[in-house]
Amino acid sequence: LLWANVDLEARTFHLPEDVVENHNGITLPMSSVLHRLLSERRDLAKPSDKVAKRRRAERPSKYVFPSWGATGHMTDAKATMEAGSEVAGTWVTVHDLRRGYVDVCAQVGVSANVERMLVNHISGDVHDRHYANSKLAMAEAAEKVAQWITGAALV
């Protein structure tokens, strides 16, 4: 994710067609939780010039999730998924998280149309493709899901 594709003012982020699996670029709303996390991440202390030079790092990085590796950004979440799996007591994949997100959408009453938009599933239905793309509905749904997840995490 590039900072250029994050709009903290509009509370949206864009995933271009060249980075999404179905090659269907999408702009998604940020929940208040995600907005706070990305705002804080943006404001993190930058590495010193000396450290940046030694690591050949861009300063500041154009990536939301930079890495000191050859690409300059994270390319997978293996360590994160391993840590999450350890906490969960079972192996968890990125697709499990996606399925879980869809389950939470159902739990909080998000319509199937809006849920498909949030997970960037392309519908074959003319109505869904051309008329059911409400940014407001997606923003409200994303907020409901985030609140449910953060509430469940506090239990």
Secondary structure by P-SEA (a helix, b strand, c coil): cccccccccccccccccccccccccbbbbbcaaaaaaaaaaaacccccaaaaaaacccccccccccccccccccccaaaaaaaaaaaacccccaaaaaaaaaaaaaaacccaaaaaaaacccccccccccccccaaaaaaaaaaaaaaaaaaaac
